[in-house]
Amino acid sequence: MKAVRIHQYGGREVLSIDDIPVPAIAPDEVLVRVVAASINPVDWKVRAGYLAQMIPHPLPLTLGWDVSGVVAAVGAQVTQWQVGDAVFSRPDLARNGTYAEFVAIRAIECARRPRTISHVEAASLPLAGITAWESMVDAAQVGPGQRVLVHAGSGGVGSLAIQIARAAGAHVIATTSGRNRALVESLGAHQVVDYTATKVADAVEPVDVVFDTLGGEVQEASWTLLKPGGIQVSIISPPDEARAAQQGVRGAFVFIGPNAPVLERLAAMVDGGTLRPVVGAEFSLDDIAAAHALSESGRAVGKIVLYVGAP
Ligand SMILES: NC(=O)c1ccc[n+]([C@@H]2O[C@H](COP(=O)([O-])OP(=O)(O)OC[C@H]3O[C@@H](n4cnc5c(N)ncnc54)[C@H](OP(=O)(O)O)[C@@H]3O)[C@@H](O)[C@H]2O)c1
């Protein structure tokens, strides 16, 4: 089968389109025929070796940790899936990924994919959707009437976080550049701040929740935007606890793993009409270097999806 692998860490030149055997499955795993995978910044961070200390991947490694596809084989202990089931997943980051025609995934890491969207759209959801859900629902516990600031509302995670916070009844403020304003408004943001034209701190009244998807100066500048007792949730770096305490607020760090129960909640939202994935670009496996270049530019709109092949 065709797979995009790395044999060493490095730039986009280390992306290698290889012909390798279809993976064997363990008794608790399913083999998924990949219809679509998606790109996340973690993919090129792994490719570059930035996570090598944290996750000692054996090389060569197939990249990619989002998939929508069809079950092609089930392990002997698997009872919840049958050949032909349409599933989506954010599989274990420590294992070979989904930029391939087939991937072996633990059965408990899969969920039934939403019925009302395509495989391409479904592939865009798992990693970014679990991240947005764990940040907005679990960490921040966003509820009715709360004011929530989502940084990078046009990004893969931000575009879903806006909708999840909005569905929870929050008043949502999102940052983006002017060219993405209409998109971010269409996702349900009540206020959109063009960070290229306005200092965010000058445009935003105090909020209960900040969702930091950018880190660095953005995280630092966001502390003063919080109401007393508020929370800044970061997916970039653990917030400075002393800084939070000084301000009378809290910080939280989210780093996600596989989470099939949340995938089921996301699928229910999609099929119920309260969540729509945003796919801004689609590439084939052969165009993987261009797909990584777009993600690395920091200018992607919504999600970048890799179309692998028909179900
Ligand atoms: N901890 C975790 O478990 C976890 C999970 C998922 C993602 N992450 C991390 O979270 C980050 C975001 O991921 P993602 O997939 O959402 O990224 P992404 O889709 O690549 O983000 C791109 C978007 O960011 C916007 N943007 C860039 N600079 C901005 C700024 N200064 N202010 C406002 N918007 C800005 C861009 O909009 P404009 O072009 O309009 O500027 C673009 O639409 C990545 O670093 C990723 O590795 C962590």
PDBQT file of the ligand as one rigid body, heavy atoms in Angstrom, charges set to zero:
ROOT
HETATM    1  N1  LIG A 401      -2.346  20.536  22.965  1.00  0.00    +0.000 N 
HETATM    2  C1  LIG A 401      -3.024  19.851  22.043  1.00  0.00    +0.000 C 
HETATM    3  O1  LIG A 401      -3.517  18.729  22.307  1.00  0.00    +0.000 OA
HETATM    4  C2  LIG A 401      -3.194  20.445  20.668  1.00  0.00    +0.000 A 
HETATM    5  C3  LIG A 401      -4.173  19.909  19.822  1.00  0.00    +0.000 A 
HETATM    6  C4  LIG A 401      -4.376  20.516  18.590  1.00  0.00    +0.000 A 
HETATM    7  C5  LIG A 401      -3.594  21.594  18.199  1.00  0.00    +0.000 A 
HETATM    8  N2  LIG A 401      -2.616  22.048  19.035  1.00  0.00    +0.000 N 
HETATM    9  C6  LIG A 401      -1.787  23.202  18.629  1.00  0.00    +0.000 C 
HETATM   10  O2  LIG A 401      -2.643  24.326  18.546  1.00  0.00    +0.000 OA
HETATM   11  C7  LIG A 401      -2.185  25.210  17.543  1.00  0.00    +0.000 C 
HETATM   12  C8  LIG A 401      -3.344  25.562  16.635  1.00  0.00    +0.000 C 
HETATM   13  O3  LIG A 401      -3.707  24.424  15.882  1.00  0.00    +0.000 OA
HETATM   14  P1  LIG A 401      -4.655  24.568  14.605  1.00  0.00    +0.000 P 
HETATM   15  O4  LIG A 401      -4.768  23.234  13.983  1.00  0.00    +0.000 OA
HETATM   16  O5  LIG A 401      -5.902  25.305  14.967  1.00  0.00    +0.000 OA
HETATM   17  O6  LIG A 401      -3.740  25.540  13.699  1.00  0.00    +0.000 OA
HETATM   18  P2  LIG A 401      -4.000  26.117  12.265  1.00  0.00    +0.000 P 
HETATM   19  O7  LIG A 401      -5.304  25.624  11.714  1.00  0.00    +0.000 OA
HETATM   20  O8  LIG A 401      -2.781  25.885  11.438  1.00  0.00    +0.000 OA
HETATM   21  O9  LIG A 401      -4.103  27.702  12.518  1.00  0.00    +0.000 OA
HETATM   22  C9  LIG A 401      -4.092  28.564  11.420  1.00  0.00    +0.000 C 
HETATM   23  C10 LIG A 401      -4.955  29.767  11.718  1.00  0.00    +0.000 C 
HETATM   24  O10 LIG A 401      -4.341  30.568  12.737  1.00  0.00    +0.000 OA
HETATM   25  C11 LIG A 401      -4.713  31.915  12.501  1.00  0.00    +0.000 C 
HETATM   26  N3  LIG A 401      -3.731  32.797  13.146  1.00  0.00    +0.000 N 
HETATM   27  C12 LIG A 401      -2.393  32.779  12.989  1.00  0.00    +0.000 A 
HETATM   28  N4  LIG A 401      -1.817  33.744  13.761  1.00  0.00    +0.000 NA
HETATM   29  C13 LIG A 401      -2.841  34.359  14.414  1.00  0.00    +0.000 A 
HETATM   30  C14 LIG A 401      -2.909  35.428  15.368  1.00  0.00    +0.000 A 
HETATM   31  N5  LIG A 401      -1.793  36.061  15.800  1.00  0.00    +0.000 N 
HETATM   32  N6  LIG A 401      -4.119  35.773  15.859  1.00  0.00    +0.000 NA
HETATM   33  C15 LIG A 401      -5.253  35.143  15.436  1.00  0.00    +0.000 A 
HETATM   34  N7  LIG A 401      -5.249  34.149  14.514  1.00  0.00    +0.000 NA
HETATM   35  C16 LIG A 401      -4.056  33.755  14.023  1.00  0.00    +0.000 A 
HETATM   36  C17 LIG A 401      -4.707  32.039  10.991  1.00  0.00    +0.000 C 
HETATM   37  O11 LIG A 401      -5.621  33.027  10.628  1.00  0.00    +0.000 OA
HETATM   38  P3  LIG A 401      -5.124  34.299   9.743  1.00  0.00    +0.000 P 
HETATM   39  O12 LIG A 401      -4.513  33.706   8.489  1.00  0.00    +0.000 OA
HETATM   40  O13 LIG A 401      -6.387  35.054   9.530  1.00  0.00    +0.000 OA
HETATM   41  O14 LIG A 401      -4.093  34.994  10.582  1.00  0.00    +0.000 OA
HETATM   42  C18 LIG A 401      -5.116  30.643  10.499  1.00  0.00    +0.000 C 
HETATM   43  O15 LIG A 401      -6.464  30.584  10.050  1.00  0.00    +0.000 OA
HETATM   44  C19 LIG A 401      -0.996  24.515  16.858  1.00  0.00    +0.000 C 
HETATM   45  O16 LIG A 401       0.201  25.011  17.416  1.00  0.00    +0.000 OA
HETATM   46  C20 LIG A 401      -1.183  23.061  17.246  1.00  0.00    +0.000 C 
HETATM   47  O17 LIG A 401       0.021  22.313  17.265  1.00  0.00    +0.000 OA
HETATM   48  C21 LIG A 401      -2.400  21.510  20.256  1.00  0.00    +0.000 A 
ENDROOT
TORSDOF 0
